[in-house]
Amino acid sequence: QVQVVESGGGLVQPGGSLRLSCAASGIIFSLYAMGWYRQAPGKQRELVAAITSGGITSYADSVKGRFTISRDNTKNAVFLQMNSLKPEDTAVYYCNAYFGTLGADYWGQGTQVTVSS
């Protein structure tokens, strides 16, 4: 059974930092591309950051220079370090595991990030 579980969300003041974690089980983690998405109220889900199985990263323009995605294949985990947070970063953040060859696409339940003073 595949499980994708996010943690680390919370309330933070503008300019602050948070580190999100995502643990995946039931898959050969090292083969999967991993991504962080977010969805704010009334908006569509959007890709924030992604990292390939080979460690290549990509970011949405809105978070470049502020967010960093990383992965630890020994722990079956992916992380999102978020710095210089802004109120517009407020959203539910979702972790995604994707392996196109198998058509495998798994999602976590999401973790709330609120940036407010």
C-alpha positions in Angstrom: 0.0 0.0 0.0 1.4 3.4 -1.0 1.4 6.2 1.5 2.5 9.8 1.0 2.4 11.8 4.2 3.3 15.5 4.6 4.3 17.3 7.7 5.7 20.6 8.9 3.0 23.1 8.0 1.8 25.8 10.4 1.4 29.5 11.1 4.3 31.7 10.4 4.8 35.5 10.2 5.8 37.2 6.9 9.5 36.9 6.4 9.7 33.7 8.4 10.6 30.2 7.4 9.1 26.7 7.4 10.4 23.3 6.3 7.9 20.8 4.9 8.7 17.1 4.9 7.1 14.3 2.9 7.6 10.6 3.6 6.6 8.0 1.0 6.3 4.3 1.6 5.2 1.4 -0.6 7.1 2.6 -3.6 10.7 2.4 -4.9 11.3 6.0 -3.9 14.5 6.6 -5.8 12.7 6.0 -9.1 10.1 8.6 -8.6 10.0 12.3 -9.4 8.7 14.2 -6.4 6.9 17.5 -6.4 5.3 20.0 -4.0 2.1 21.6 -5.1 -0.1 24.1 -3.4 -3.7 25.2 -3.5 -5.0 28.4 -2.1 -8.7 29.0 -1.5 -10.5 29.7 -4.7 -7.5 28.9 -6.8 -6.3 26.0 -8.9 -3.6 23.7 -7.6 -0.2 24.8 -8.8 3.3 23.2 -9.0 5.7 24.9 -6.6 8.8 22.8 -6.9 9.9 19.5 -8.3 12.9 17.2 -8.2 13.6 14.4 -10.6 14.9 10.9 -9.6 18.3 12.2 -10.7 18.1 15.3 -8.5 17.3 17.9 -11.0 15.2 20.7 -9.5 12.7 23.2 -10.9 10.7 25.9 -9.3 7.7 28.2 -10.0 8.8 31.7 -10.7 6.9 32.9 -7.7 9.2 31.0 -5.3 12.6 31.0 -7.0 15.3 32.1 -4.7 13.1 31.6 -1.6 12.2 27.9 -1.7 14.5 24.9 -2.0 13.4 21.3 -2.7 15.6 18.4 -1.7 15.3 14.6 -1.3 16.9 11.9 0.8 16.5 8.6 -0.9 17.9 6.8 2.2 14.9 8.1 4.1 12.3 7.9 1.3 11.7 11.6 2.0 11.5 14.9 0.1 11.7 18.3 1.7 10.7 21.9 0.9 12.6 24.6 2.7 10.6 27.8 2.5 12.3 31.1 3.4 11.1 34.7 3.2 7.5 33.6 3.3 4.8 36.0 2.1 1.1 36.1 2.8 0.5 34.9 -0.8 2.3 31.7 0.0 -0.7 30.7 2.2 -2.1 27.5 0.9 -2.5 23.8 1.5 0.7 22.2 0.3 0.6 18.7 -1.3 3.4 16.2 -1.9 3.3 14.2 -5.2 5.2 11.1 -6.2 5.2 10.5 -10.0 6.7 7.7 -12.1 5.6 8.1 -15.7 6.8 4.8 -17.0 4.3 3.0 -14.8 1.7 5.7 -14.9 2.0 6.0 -11.1 0.9 9.2 -9.5 0.4 9.4 -5.7 -0.7 12.3 -3.6 -0.6 13.1 0.1 -3.4 14.6 2.1 -1.8 18.1 2.3 -0.5 20.3 5.1 -1.7 23.8 5.7 0.7 26.7 5.6 -0.5 30.1 6.8 1.6 33.2 6.5 0.1 36.0 8.6 1.0 38.6 11.1 
